[in-house]
Amino acid sequence: MMQTEGNNDFKEGGEDTEGKKYESLDEMWENELSHSDEWYKKADQYWSSVDATVDGMLGGFSHISGEDIRGSNELLKELFTGHKMGKTRALDCGAGIGRITKDLLLPVFESVDLLEQNVGFVEKAKEELGDKVKNFYAQGLQDFTFPEVSDSP
């Protein structure tokens, strides 16, 4: 699919990973979103087969974890610079075992919540992070309703 210059409309068609052809990106997404429950089931099946380790979370590439955290930390610094983004609270969505929470968010934010649909990963995160995390939510982001929060950690 090619994007036309000057706007976000994709004019050329293409095909998805299963070879189904589409006239436009909008047509593809309309089709995909009509059966999004399948995505979540497939994701749940995949993550249920993954070890609750850093290597599992990174698909066998645990050796890049440090570099990933450094790059993400640089991104956070850029976001804080010149923006009115506070450091009071963060929510780690799709948190896995809490690798990002532990190594990136906890050192920066006053309070961190963890959201992960895989119960086994949440249990591993609780073992590793304990009372450092304010709330652990064992739920998929697609089903999550944000609770009302106050500005205090």
BELRA-V964677 format. One record per helix or strand. SS is the DSSP state (2 for helix, 1 for strand). FROM is the first residue (numbers start at 1). LEN is the number of residues. If there is no record, write none. Layout:
<<SS,FROM,LEN> <SS,FROM,LEN>>
This chain:
<<1,3,1> <1,10,1> <1,14,2> <1,21,2> <2,25,9> <2,36,13> <2,54,4> <2,62,19> <1,89,5> <2,99,7> <1,111,6> <2,119,14> <1,135,4> <2,141,3>>
